[in-house]
Amino acid sequence: MIVPSIDIVRGRAVQLVGGRAQALDAGDPVPWLDRFSLAGEVAVVDLDAARRAGTNRDVIAGLCERAPCRVGGGIRDADTARWWLDAGAARIVIGTAAEPRLLEQLPPERVIVALDAEDGEVVVDGWRARTGRTIEDRLAELRGLAGGFLVTFVEREGRLGGTDLDRARAIVEAAGDARVTIAGGVTTADEVAALDRIGADAQVGMALYTGRMSLADAVAAPLVTDRPDGLFATVVCDERGTALGLAWSSRASLARAIETRRGVYQSRTRGMWEKGTISGATQELLRVDLDCDRDAIRFTVRQAAPGFCHLGAATCWDDGPPLGRLERTLASRVASTAATTGMAVTTPAGGAGSYTARLLADASLLRAKLIEEAGELADAADVAAVAREAADVFYFAMVRMAAAGITLADVERELARRAFRVSRRGGDRKPAPEVP
């Protein structure tokens, strides 16, 4: 698979040739991240920190909040490594400092070791110093201490001259179970597919920025099919992973979907079509994933009402899981918002006079019920009571969320972000406020 790369200098996305000469200034990294993250994790490198010439910590931490990022550059000690893991980096990339003493302090599945080689010899200190050691030497020393290795062919980096597949194959074999990512010279979608076939990912920067390789072609490159029509089964899911339905994609429709960031598919009888152009049930495409056999696709979309099914249901099987149904019901009650007492107060579009309408219009009542129901859940004495009281808490919490315009997907993203933390807080009880 492809791993798009964003190198950052003084807050701007750049591309270097051979790690030295700046060949391209691509400006604000945010639009690039939003586009590249359709393909999955994005490699983000702080070149200033790597060269001890400053830091882009705040910029990159903001990127980690928007999409899954592999963060590298200037991570030389355990404290810095843990800071990035706590800040939401999906994985961290450690270069010269990657020694057993450091790696043993970190969760290996969240660590990628960067090994840079020029003509087969490992180089360090910003690619300026040779070590006399081979990539295979370093892999033998560090295998088992990291979940992945990023190997950069320095002599090919940024030159758009193609990569070395034979050397990549040998490196994959030497890395064992750790996933290898190859960088340096990857220029065509065919190379992405070839690397994928030998069990490696392709980290690509310059070819994407210059248009030599399209993101759509790179994402589709590993796909295979034995269907006479050349189509790929496409499972369409919402942000929470709920399957909405099954569609079909061609390479052309996939390219169009990635280009427009919309739900575009290939009908077996009607040709290419875009979801929602007639019904209004549009889709914002958030991510494209290939399955393990590379013959099926998953689209993760933000689905507009009334839902995916042409019959008006949320999914092609039913109206979806209960929490999703409740969320849509609450959202349908909200027509307009106005700020009062620090809370978004809503006027129901339907269900006037309902209890939900009362809660949405009365912030103090909703607050009291949240506190009351949380206490009842804490005091519940048997399994059935816990289930009932938890359901009450979920309901009132989701009313509060609807009033603020927050979705279940937003909450799940926050939980996922917290799960990335490796530094744990005590979680002790907060002191009660003093009563005057």
C-alpha positions in Angstrom: 0.0 0.0 0.0 1.0 3.6 -0.4 2.0 5.8 2.6 1.9 9.4 1.5 4.6 11.6 3.0 4.6 15.2 4.2 8.0 16.8 5.2 7.7 20.0 7.1 10.1 22.9 7.4 9.0 26.1 9.3 5.4 25.0 9.2 5.3 24.3 5.5 5.1 21.1 3.4 8.3 20.7 1.4 10.2 18.2 -0.7 13.9 17.7 -0.7 16.3 16.1 -3.2 18.7 13.7 -1.6 17.7 15.1 1.8 19.5 18.3 1.2 18.3 20.6 -1.6 14.7 21.9 -1.3 13.0 21.3 -4.6 9.4 22.1 -3.8 7.4 24.3 -1.3 3.9 22.9 -1.2 2.6 25.4 1.4 0.1 24.6 4.2 0.3 20.9 5.1 -3.4 20.7 6.2 -4.9 20.4 2.7 -2.3 17.8 1.8 -3.1 15.8 4.9 -6.8 15.9 4.3 -6.3 14.6 0.8 -3.6 12.0 1.5 -5.5 10.5 4.5 -8.0 9.0 2.2 -5.3 6.3 1.7 -4.8 5.7 5.4 -1.8 6.7 7.6 0.3 9.6 6.4 4.0 10.0 7.3 4.7 13.4 8.7 8.4 14.3 9.2 9.6 17.3 11.2 12.8 18.1 9.2 13.6 21.1 11.4 13.7 18.9 14.5 15.6 16.2 12.6 18.3 18.8 11.7 18.2 20.4 15.2 17.1 23.6 13.6 13.8 24.2 15.5 10.6 22.3 15.8 7.1 22.0 14.2 5.6 20.3 17.2 2.4 22.4 17.4 1.8 22.1 13.7 2.2 18.3 13.6 0.2 17.8 16.8 -2.6 19.5 15.0 -2.2 17.2 12.1 -2.4 14.2 14.4 -5.8 15.4 15.6 -7.1 15.4 12.0 -5.9 12.1 10.7 -3.7 9.1 11.5 -0.1 10.2 11.3 3.3 8.4 11.5 5.4 11.1 13.1 9.2 11.3 12.7 12.0 13.7 13.0 14.0 14.6 16.1 12.7 11.8 18.3 15.9 10.9 20.2 14.7 10.0 23.7 12.0 8.2 25.5 10.3 11.3 26.8 9.9 12.8 23.4 8.7 9.5 22.0 6.1 9.2 24.8 5.0 12.8 24.2 4.2 12.0 20.6 2.4 8.8 21.4 0.3 10.7 24.0 -0.3 13.5 21.5 -2.1 11.1 19.1 0.6 9.9 16.7 -0.6 6.6 15.3 3.0 5.5 15.2 6.4 7.2 15.8 9.4 6.9 13.5 12.8 6.8 15.3 16.0 7.2 13.3 19.6 7.4 14.5 18.6 7.0 18.2 16.9 3.7 17.6 18.9 1.5 19.9 17.7 -1.4 22.1 17.9 0.6 25.3 15.4 3.2 24.0 13.2 0.8 22.0 12.7 -1.5 25.0 10.9 1.4 26.8 8.3 1.8 24.1 5.3 -0.3 22.8 6.9 -2.0 19.7 3.6 -2.0 17.7 3.6 1.8 17.8 7.3 2.2 16.7 8.9 2.3 13.3 12.6 2.3 13.0 14.0 4.5 10.2 17.1 3.1 8.4 18.6 5.3 5.8 21.1 3.8 3.3 23.2 5.2 0.6 24.4 2.6 -1.9 23.6 -0.1 0.7 25.5 1.5 3.6 23.6 2.9 6.6 24.0 6.7 6.9 23.2 8.9 9.9 23.3 12.5 11.1 21.0 13.8 8.4 22.5 11.4 5.8 25.9 13.1 6.2 27.8 10.4 8.0 28.5 6.8 6.9 28.5 4.0 9.4 30.1 1.1 7.5 27.1 -1.1 8.4 24.5 -2.5 6.1 20.7 -2.4 6.4 20.7 -6.1 7.1 23.1 -5.6 10.0 20.8 -3.1 11.7 17.7 -5.3 11.0 19.4 -8.2 12.8 20.2 -6.0 15.8 16.7 -4.5 16.1 14.3 -7.1 14.9 11.6 -7.7 17.5 12.0 -4.3 19.1 9.8 -2.4 16.5 6.6 -3.2 14.6 8.0 -1.8 11.4 11.0 -0.5 9.5 11.2 2.5 7.2 14.1 2.0 4.7 15.1 5.0 2.6 17.3 4.6 -0.4 19.0 8.0 -0.1 20.6 8.0 -3.5 17.1 7.8 -5.0 15.2 10.1 -2.7 13.4 12.9 -4.5 14.8 12.1 -7.9 11.8 10.3 -9.4 14.1 7.6 -10.8 12.3 4.5 -9.5 13.1 2.3 -6.6 15.2 -0.9 -6.2 12.8 -3.8 -6.0 15.5 -6.5 -5.7 17.0 -4.7 -2.6 13.5 -4.2 -1.2 12.8 -7.9 -1.5 15.9 -8.8 0.4 15.1 -6.2 3.1 11.6 -7.6 3.6 13.0 -11.1 4.0 15.5 -9.9 6.6 12.9 -7.9 8.6 10.9 -11.0 9.5 7.4 -10.3 10.8 7.9 -6.5 11.0 6.3 -4.5 8.2 8.7 -2.8 5.9 8.1 0.6 4.2 10.3 1.6 1.3 11.1 5.2 0.5 13.3 6.8 -2.1 12.5 7.0 -5.8 9.1 5.3 -5.9 7.5 7.0 -8.9 4.8 4.8 -10.5 1.7 3.0 -9.3 3.2 -0.2 -10.8 6.1 0.1 -8.2 3.5 0.5 -5.4 1.8 -2.7 -6.6 5.2 -4.5 -7.0 6.2 -3.6 -3.4 2.8 -4.6 -2.1 3.2 -8.0 -3.7 6.5 -8.6 -1.8 5.0 -7.5 1.5 6.2 -3.8 1.6 4.5 -0.4 1.6 5.7 2.5 -0.5 6.3 5.9 1.1 5.8 8.5 -1.5 6.3 12.2 -1.5 7.7 13.9 -4.6 5.8 11.8 -7.2 2.5 12.8 -5.5 3.2 16.5 -5.2 4.4 16.8 -8.8 1.6 14.7 -10.3 3.9 12.0 -11.6 1.7 9.6 -9.6 -1.9 10.1 -8.8 -3.2 9.2 -5.4 -6.1 7.3 -6.9 -3.7 5.2 -9.1 -1.5 4.5 -6.1 -4.4 3.4 -3.9 -5.8 1.1 -6.6 -2.5 -0.3 -7.7 -2.5 -3.5 -5.5 -6.1 -4.4 -6.5 -6.7 -7.7 -8.3 -9.9 -9.3 -9.6 -10.9 -12.4 -11.5 -14.3 -11.0 -12.5 -14.8 -10.7 -16.3 -16.1 -7.1 -15.8 -13.1 -6.1 -13.8 -15.2 -4.8 -10.9 -14.4 -4.8 -7.1 -16.9 -5.5 -4.4 -17.1 -2.3 -2.2 -18.4 -2.4 1.3 -19.7 1.0 2.3 -19.5 1.9 6.0 -20.2 4.9 8.1 -17.7 6.7 10.4 -18.5 4.2 13.2 -17.8 1.2 11.0 -21.5 0.2 10.5 -22.0 -1.5 7.1 -24.4 0.6 5.1 -24.5 -1.6 2.0 -22.6 -3.2 -0.9 -21.7 -1.5 -4.1 -19.2 -2.1 -7.0 -16.2 -0.1 -8.0 -14.1 0.0 -11.1 -10.7 1.6 -11.3 -12.3 4.6 -13.1 -15.0 5.0 -10.4 -12.5 4.6 -7.6 -10.3 7.3 -9.2 -13.3 9.6 -9.5 -14.3 8.9 -5.9 -10.8 9.8 -4.6 -10.6 12.9 -6.9 -14.0 14.3 -5.7 -14.0 12.8 -2.2 -17.6 11.6 -2.9 -19.3 8.2 -2.9 -18.8 7.3 -6.6 -19.5 3.7 -7.7 -19.8 1.6 -10.9 -23.1 0.0 -11.6 -23.0 -3.4 -13.4 -25.8 -2.2 -15.6 -25.9 1.7 -15.5 -22.3 2.6 -15.5 -20.6 5.1 -13.2 -22.9 6.8 -10.6 -22.6 9.1 -7.6 -24.6 8.5 -4.5 -27.1 11.2 -3.7 -27.2 13.2 -6.9 -31.0 12.6 -7.1 -32.0 11.6 -3.6 -29.8 14.1 -1.7 -28.4 11.3 0.4 -24.8 12.3 -0.5 -21.6 10.8 0.8 -18.4 12.4 1.8 -15.6 9.9 1.2 -13.3 9.8 4.3 -11.1 6.7 3.7 -10.5 3.9 1.2 -9.1 0.5 2.4 -8.3 -2.6 0.5 -8.9 -6.0 2.1 -6.2 -8.5 2.9 -6.6 -10.3 -0.5 -6.6 -7.0 -2.4 -9.8 -8.0 -4.2 -12.4 -5.9 -2.2 -12.6 -2.3 -1.1 -14.1 -0.6 2.0 -15.3 3.0 1.7 -15.7 4.9 4.9 -18.2 7.7 4.3 -20.1 10.4 6.1 -23.6 9.6 5.0 -26.3 12.3 4.6 -29.9 11.6 5.4 -32.1 9.8 4.8 -29.4 7.0 4.5 -27.7 4.7 2.1 -30.6 2.4 1.0 -32.7 3.5 -2.0 -35.8 2.7 0.1 -34.9 5.4 2.6 -33.4 3.3 5.4 -30.1 3.9 7.0 -28.6 0.7 5.7 -29.7 -1.9 3.1 -30.5 -4.4 5.8 -32.4 -2.3 8.4 -32.3 1.1 10.0 -29.0 0.4 11.8 -28.0 -0.2 15.4 -30.1 1.3 18.2 -27.6 4.0 19.2 -27.4 5.2 15.6 -31.2 5.2 15.3 -31.4 7.3 18.5 -28.8 9.7 17.2 -30.8 10.3 14.0 -34.0 10.7 15.9 -32.4 13.3 18.2 -30.9 15.1 15.2 -34.2 15.3 13.5 -35.6 17.2 16.5 -33.0 19.9 16.2 -33.9 22.6 13.7 -32.1 25.7 15.0 -29.7 26.5 17.8 -29.1 29.5 20.0 -26.5 29.9 22.8 -27.8 30.4 26.3 -26.1 29.7 29.7 -23.2 28.2 27.8 -25.2 25.5 26.1 -26.7 25.1 22.6 -30.4 25.3 23.1 -32.5 23.8 20.4 -36.0 24.2 19.0 -37.4 20.9 17.9 -38.4 20.5 14.3 -40.9 17.8 15.3 -42.2 16.1 18.4 -43.2 19.4 20.0 -44.2 18.8 23.6 -42.1 15.6 23.8 -39.8 14.9 26.7 -36.8 15.3 24.4 -38.1 18.7 23.4 -38.3 19.7 27.1 -34.7 18.6 27.6 -33.4 20.4 24.6 -35.2 23.6 25.6 -34.3 23.5 29.3 -30.5 23.2 30.0 -31.0 23.1 33.8 -33.4 20.1 33.5 -31.0 18.2 31.3 -28.1 18.9 33.6 -30.1 17.6 36.6 -31.2 14.5 34.8 -27.7 13.7 33.7 -26.5 13.9 37.4 -29.5 11.9 38.7 -29.2 9.1 36.1 -25.4 8.8 36.6 -26.0 8.4 40.3 -28.6 5.7 39.7 -26.2 3.8 37.4 -23.5 4.0 40.1 -26.0 2.6 42.7 -27.5 -0.1 40.5 -27.4 -3.5 42.3 -28.0 -6.2 39.7 -27.2 -6.8 36.0 -30.7 -5.9 34.7 -30.6 -2.6 36.7 -27.2 -1.7 35.4 -28.4 -2.2 31.8 -31.5 -0.1 32.4 -29.7 2.7 34.2 -26.9 2.7 31.6 -29.5 3.1 28.9 -30.9 6.1 30.7 -27.5 7.6 30.9 -26.8 7.0 27.2 -30.1 8.7 26.3 -29.5 11.8 28.4 -25.9 12.0 27.3 -26.9 11.8 23.6 -29.5 14.5 24.1 -26.7 16.7 25.5 -24.6 15.8 22.5 -27.3 16.6 20.0 -27.8 19.9 21.7 -24.1 20.7 21.1 -24.0 19.2 17.6 -21.7 16.3 18.7 -22.1 12.9 17.1 -21.2 9.4 18.3 -18.4 9.3 15.8 -16.9 12.4 17.5 -17.0 10.7 20.8 -15.5 7.5 19.4 -12.7 9.6 17.9 -11.9 11.1 21.3 -11.9 7.6 22.8 -9.5 6.4 20.1 -7.3 9.4 20.7 -7.1 8.6 24.4 -6.3 5.0 23.6 -3.1 6.2 21.9 -1.7 7.6 25.2 1.0 5.6 26.8 1.4 7.8 29.9 -1.5 7.1 32.3 -3.0 9.4 34.8 -4.0 8.3 38.2 -7.7 9.0 37.7 -8.3 9.8 41.3 -11.5 11.4 42.5 -11.6 15.1 42.0 -12.1 17.2 45.2 -15.6 18.4 45.8 -16.1 22.1 45.3 -16.2 24.2 48.5 -19.6 25.3 49.5 -19.7 29.0 50.5 
